[in-house]
Amino acid sequence: MLKETFTALLLKYTGDERLINVLWTEIEKNYSGKKRHYHTLQHLDNLLSQLTIVKGEIKNWETILFTLYYHDIIYNSTKSDNEEKSAELAEKRMKEISVSSDIINQCKKQISTTKSHHKSIDSDTNYFTDADLSVLGQSWETYDLYYKNVRKEYAIYPAFIYNPGRKKVLNHFLSMDRIFKTDFFYNKFETQAKQNLQRELQSQ
């Protein structure tokens, strides 16, 4: 589904099937890196599923799809500029197939917002960042696998460095009035997300 959706998206901009294949292979390779355990193709697949449910609320579906495929294309747990690097690569690739500057700029903004997940004045961005956080509100079994996979991505850091940072993240989310910005995702995931975060915090 991921490849088919990506191909259909790019066919709106180019008939060069070889180029489409090259760009898909790059995405597939990056999200399948050995050091990736959560930021994988499965993460993209979950995002696509969550966003498809609210597709009718999305104003620019094509922008959302470009953001989906490129938002974590660059990911290194030892770096703090992953979003910026991902946005830069997204811009480069989109220019190769002559995507409009409006879509490129909005895509870059959406990717940048995934760094903080702050509420945006743009509703599409809020739907995207909510979908990006939807794993927080899944069943405990799914959440348990998620946070353990995140730990694997940060395996380079010993517990005495990782654990305080993780606790800070958990407390940040728990202190928020609401994690999810849109009513749809709030109603669907908020309560379970808070329970999952609290449970992980207590297990630290």
Buried (B, 14 or more C-beta within 10 A) or exposed (E): EBBEBBBEBBEEBBEBEEBBEEBBEBBBEBBEEEBBBBBBBBBBBBBBEBBBEBEEEBEBBBBBBBBBBBBBBBBEBEEEEBBBBBBBBBBEBBEBBEBEEEBBEBBBBBBBBBBEBEBBEBEBBBBBBBBBBBBBBBEEEEBBBBBEBBBEBBEEBEEEEBEEEBEEBBEEBEEEEEBBBBEBBBEBBBEBBBBBBEBBBEEE
